[in-house]
Amino acid sequence: MTRPRPRTTPTALTAVLALLVLSALAPACDDASTNRPRDDAALNGGPDADDVVTDAGPDADADGDVPDPAGALKLAGDLAITKISLFQSVEIPIWRDGDALAPPSTVIVPGRPLRVVVWASPQAGYAARPLTLMVSVVPAAGATVNLQKIVTFPASTDPADPATAVFLDLPASQVTGDRGLSVRILDEDAAPTPETQPHPARAGTFTSPLAVAVEPPQEPVRLILIPIRYQDGGQDFLPDTSPTQLALYEALLEATYPGAFELVLHAELAWDDPFTWTGNFDFGDLNGELVDMKAAEGEAPESYYYALVAPADTFSDYCGGSCTTGQSFVVSNPDASDYRVGGGMGFPGEGSAWTLVHELGHMFGRSHSGCDVSQDDDHYPYSGGMLGSWGLNTLTGAWLDPARFADFMGYCDPMWVSDYTWNGLYDRILELAQLYPPAAPSPVRLLHVNLADGTLREGALLTAPRAGGDRTVRVIVSGAQGTREFARGGREFARGGREFARGGREFDAPAVFQSGGDAFT
């Protein structure tokens, strides 16, 4: 079958197609030549064993055995705090060498754990021993929350290497709204130090904490996954949509994007277009179909459509050397809602998940960052498409060296998200939230359907979120056979050739049907 290819549109500005091309001959950024994606790769992107963060002590306890902050605390006399950074997938420096830094420009996402990383320089006579790292969360209003953790500072430290620091993780419940932090290194054997007296083992005070700005909460990103039933030579090929694979998609997306995700599994789409002359799946024709599908289905304009394709039994059967693993529009204009579509590999494993992360980045308006591909983003600030600053794999706890890891908008392995891309992704989330604010609740009419005798009775007027657009909604009633369709603008509800008359009149609100306790619209 022949379908029109995705086309550019005046409202999409530079809505050009971005190709993700693999080549076994192309060198990766870490000097190891590997195909991308790698279905058997670990989620941490492959850091060495010595890159993995080890817990320096028990988990942080809120207010557990913490000295009374109203009194003088016993601060370690042989350590001086030299740097403090926060981490949520990317590094956010907030304090260095005795001074608070300018308010960080890197986004802090609410409702996610926040790692507080502390570097301290040993002073004369320092002996490595267990000490208490105390982090106080000072909200704009309300009580201060004190957390502590037993740590041992190393005998030498490098501000450019978080593996030479210690850390304490703030729970997600404490990462909300504007608040301040006060960081202390406590030593039970030290003399008490008044709160008003400066001390090198303290950064920020209860009355003048280090400022931390947390972004307001946003709605989850709605991502519609369309399994493609690829038909070739009398054989059907389907992508992996198992709960395990879908959980992998969601976990990696939420680790590399500054937002939550709502993944929705769409009905299958049959497809039998032949491969291109280069032996690749033709994502161009498929993306054209997805543009039409998204518009026809009346899905929310801020949502994304992504096709999962597995056009062979295994990834190696499809991609023996060089192949196209995904393609999507670069949607530079946030208002170009119909072009938030794309597709990529749907084989089991992490490789397909990384393809999704990359292709969705294009739909978020991100261009290629360089590293084994041309740098289409002229503003990408780091040479060679590398991270530029330390990353934290929030799935494994591994530190990610910016000299070894590339931004995922390039083609190199291993990869993660840079602070530049992290901020750009959040900008698009904000733009869509402003373009399409949550709709106010609207009244709906409850209708009672008797499937046995084909009668319909009008019920109460309820309040429910307004659906986006008038369209035919496919509904499935539990316990009944088949699928029924109800046209919102019509006057009949048809099932199996039987019509439920609506009395020859329009209802005063969109309808919600109920049958045997099952409600559907």
FENKA-V937356 format. One record per backbone hydrogen bond with DSSP energy under -0.5 kcal/mol. CO is the residue of the C=O (numbers start at 1). NH is the residue of the N-H. If there is no record, write none. Layout:
# FENKA-V937356
co: [CO & CO]
nh: [NH & NH]
This chain:
# FENKA-V937356
co: [9 & 10 & 12 & 12 & 13 & 14 & 16 & 17 & 18 & 19 & 20 & 20 & 22 & 23 & 28 & 31 & 32 & 37 & 38 & 39 & 42 & 48 & 49 & 51 & 61 & 61 & 63 & 63 & 68 & 73 & 73 & 74 & 78 & 80 & 82 & 83 & 84 & 84 & 85 & 86 & 87 & 88 & 89 & 90 & 92 & 94 & 95 & 96 & 99 & 107 & 108 & 109 & 114 & 115 & 115 & 116 & 117 & 118 & 119 & 119 & 120 & 121 & 123 & 131 & 131 & 132 & 132 & 133 & 134 & 135 & 135 & 136 & 136 & 137 & 137 & 138 & 144 & 145 & 146 & 147 & 148 & 149 & 151 & 158 & 161 & 162 & 166 & 168 & 168 & 170 & 171 & 172 & 172 & 174 & 175 & 178 & 179 & 180 & 181 & 182 & 183 & 184 & 184 & 185 & 186 & 187 & 191 & 193 & 194 & 196 & 199 & 200 & 201 & 203 & 208 & 210 & 212 & 212 & 221 & 221 & 222 & 222 & 223 & 223 & 224 & 224 & 225 & 225 & 226 & 227 & 227 & 228 & 229 & 229 & 230 & 230 & 232 & 235 & 237 & 239 & 242 & 243 & 244 & 245 & 246 & 247 & 248 & 249 & 250 & 251 & 252 & 253 & 257 & 260 & 261 & 262 & 264 & 264 & 269 & 271 & 276 & 280 & 281 & 282 & 283 & 284 & 284 & 285 & 286 & 287 & 288 & 289 & 290 & 291 & 292 & 293 & 294 & 294 & 295 & 300 & 304 & 305 & 306 & 307 & 307 & 308 & 309 & 314 & 315 & 318 & 321 & 323 & 323 & 325 & 326 & 327 & 328 & 329 & 330 & 332 & 333 & 335 & 336 & 337 & 339 & 340 & 341 & 342 & 343 & 344 & 346 & 349 & 350 & 351 & 352 & 353 & 354 & 355 & 356 & 357 & 358 & 359 & 360 & 361 & 362 & 362 & 368 & 371 & 374 & 374 & 376 & 377 & 382 & 383 & 385 & 390 & 391 & 392 & 393 & 393 & 393 & 397 & 398 & 399 & 400 & 401 & 401 & 402 & 402 & 405 & 406 & 407 & 409 & 413 & 414 & 416 & 418 & 419 & 420 & 421 & 422 & 423 & 424 & 425 & 426 & 427 & 428 & 429 & 430 & 431 & 432 & 440 & 442 & 443 & 444 & 445 & 446 & 447 & 447 & 448 & 449 & 450 & 450 & 455 & 457 & 460 & 460 & 462 & 464 & 467 & 469 & 471 & 472 & 473 & 475 & 476 & 477 & 484 & 485 & 486 & 486 & 487 & 491 & 492 & 492 & 493 & 494 & 495 & 498 & 499 & 500 & 502 & 510 & 512 & 513 & 514 & 515 & 517 & 518 & 520]
nh: [12 & 13 & 332 & 333 & 15 & 16 & 330 & 19 & 328 & 21 & 325 & 326 & 323 & 26 & 31 & 33 & 34 & 39 & 41 & 350 & 45 & 51 & 52 & 399 & 63 & 148 & 65 & 66 & 71 & 75 & 193 & 187 & 123 & 121 & 97 & 119 & 94 & 95 & 117 & 92 & 115 & 90 & 392 & 88 & 86 & 101 & 84 & 99 & 96 & 109 & 215 & 112 & 170 & 87 & 117 & 168 & 85 & 166 & 82 & 83 & 122 & 80 & 126 & 133 & 151 & 134 & 186 & 149 & 184 & 137 & 147 & 138 & 182 & 139 & 145 & 180 & 146 & 137 & 63 & 135 & 61 & 133 & 131 & 161 & 164 & 165 & 118 & 116 & 170 & 114 & 174 & 111 & 175 & 176 & 111 & 140 & 212 & 138 & 210 & 136 & 203 & 134 & 186 & 76 & 132 & 190 & 75 & 73 & 197 & 198 & 202 & 81 & 185 & 183 & 205 & 181 & 179 & 214 & 223 & 262 & 224 & 304 & 225 & 264 & 226 & 306 & 227 & 266 & 308 & 229 & 269 & 230 & 231 & 271 & 232 & 237 & 235 & 232 & 230 & 241 & 246 & 247 & 248 & 249 & 250 & 251 & 252 & 253 & 254 & 255 & 256 & 257 & 259 & 221 & 263 & 223 & 225 & 266 & 229 & 231 & 279 & 276 & 283 & 286 & 287 & 6 & 288 & 289 & 290 & 291 & 292 & 293 & 294 & 295 & 296 & 297 & 298 & 299 & 298 & 303 & 224 & 342 & 226 & 309 & 344 & 228 & 346 & 318 & 319 & 320 & 24 & 22 & 325 & 345 & 20 & 343 & 18 & 331 & 332 & 334 & 336 & 337 & 339 & 340 & 341 & 305 & 329 & 307 & 327 & 309 & 240 & 353 & 354 & 355 & 356 & 357 & 358 & 359 & 360 & 361 & 362 & 363 & 364 & 366 & 331 & 365 & 377 & 411 & 370 & 376 & 378 & 380 & 385 & 386 & 407 & 91 & 400 & 394 & 396 & 397 & 398 & 53 & 393 & 401 & 391 & 404 & 405 & 387 & 388 & 387 & 416 & 410 & 369 & 30 & 406 & 408 & 422 & 423 & 424 & 425 & 426 & 427 & 428 & 429 & 430 & 431 & 432 & 433 & 434 & 435 & 436 & 466 & 464 & 510 & 462 & 512 & 459 & 449 & 514 & 457 & 451 & 454 & 455 & 450 & 448 & 446 & 462 & 444 & 442 & 469 & 471 & 488 & 474 & 486 & 484 & 478 & 480 & 475 & 494 & 473 & 488 & 490 & 502 & 487 & 494 & 500 & 485 & 498 & 495 & 501 & 493 & 505 & 445 & 447 & 520 & 449 & 518 & 519 & 515 & 513]
